[in-house]
Amino acid sequence: MVVSSSNGNAHTTDSDRLRAILRRKAPVWRDDTSSHFVLTRHDDVRALLADRSLLKDPANADPKSPMSKALQSQQPEGLIYRTAGDSILMLDDPRHSRIRTPLAKAFYKRVAAARGLVEEAVGRILQELDGRECFDAMAEFCIPVPVDVIARILGAEPSMRGSFRSWSADTFEAFNPARTPEQTERQVAACNNLCGYIDDLMRRRLKVPEDDLVSDMMTAQANGAAITDDEIRENCAGLLVAGNLTTTDLIGNGLWLLHTHPDEKKKLLEDAGLIANAIEEILRFEPPAEGAARIAPRDMEIRGCPIKRSQVIVSSIRGANRDPEVFAEPNRFDISRKHLPHVSFGGGSHICIGAPLARTEAQVAVSGFLRRFPTAALEDATPAWRTTLPGVVRGLSRIDMHM
Ligand code: HEM
């Protein structure tokens, strides 16, 4: 439930109120249903995420924990390619840094040169909307932009963006331990299609390299980088999936926030230079990824609370981002806020590899949309938050607007 205060400027959910209580009364809280420890204070979350001695591979987690069970259930029957086992998101050193180092080197080089490509994608998609009086901004704008951009960076055919989007959403079901048999069937089909597509792309680029990330990775491998075909395939598929779902939510959450806070929208329309700061405030206020987990490598203590080896500790990104000790009036959305040390991209050795790309895309997309449709308004002030994977990812299922 979203509640607006009388000044219309505060969006606070019931779980925000619960996290505020936890921050004060139980900053290291053991959730009895999952047996995970949950941190909600900004300083604790930051320290946890930055601690490179902690683990991430669910194989190292308590087998009774949902994290470990989720991993086991991530390999349903029918998968042609092994998935999850090679993804940097869930690996510990030395494999994590062996794979992340060449991937990050090639990816950051591409991202540094991607602004023109992002501007072109945003311009083209806005052009397609010219003359339309009303549309669902999620479906017609927030979804196509990131999938178009990441497909072009990888070297995948942008004409396949519809398939990439649905494969990404269905692949993400791997993180849903309560999925139905039909969802599992879709997950398996999506993984097979996505990995099969990347596999084919890798083979084509090995023969004839082009100007794209898959070619860069095949060339790096040929030049001696210690990375296998399976590792390249799974992590390129991971970039395609991670590169569109969360960024779509960032752009969508941003459009939603700005159109429910007319004064903030006005500020941005009057001063385009505020866009970078506005995106940081959107990331703080409505983070698309709500938590990030770590596994205790040894018996340890946080704030005097004993935690045993292999127990899972979840940092509440959303909780940390609304800690009043760090952010004055944390439930107020204010794009000119000066101090914004949010933790929406995680931290330490697992810090989001896509953060610079997500920032560029969101800045270009949100400012482009406002410039093109300065008088756009919401059809309905009730937000359509998705209800799948609560506490993991947060975004809207649709944003109906008239121009
Ligand atoms: C607004 C958009 C995004 C958000 C909020 C987000 C958030 C996150 C978070 C919270 C993590 C976990 C960090 C940790 O455990 O400390 C993460 C990891 C990751 N993200 Fe993102 N992400 C976004 C966009 C992207 C994009 C655009 C890409 C790629 C194109 C990407 C690729 C990844 C990868 C590969 C990892 C795993 C890194 C590792 O474990 O070493 N993300 N992201």
Residues whose N, C-alpha, C, O or C-beta is under 5 A from the ligand:
A	BS01	HEM	L49 I88 L89 L239 A242 G243 T246 T247 L250 P288 A289 G291 A292 A293 S344 F345 G346 G347 S349 H350 I351 C352 I353 G354 A355 L357 A358
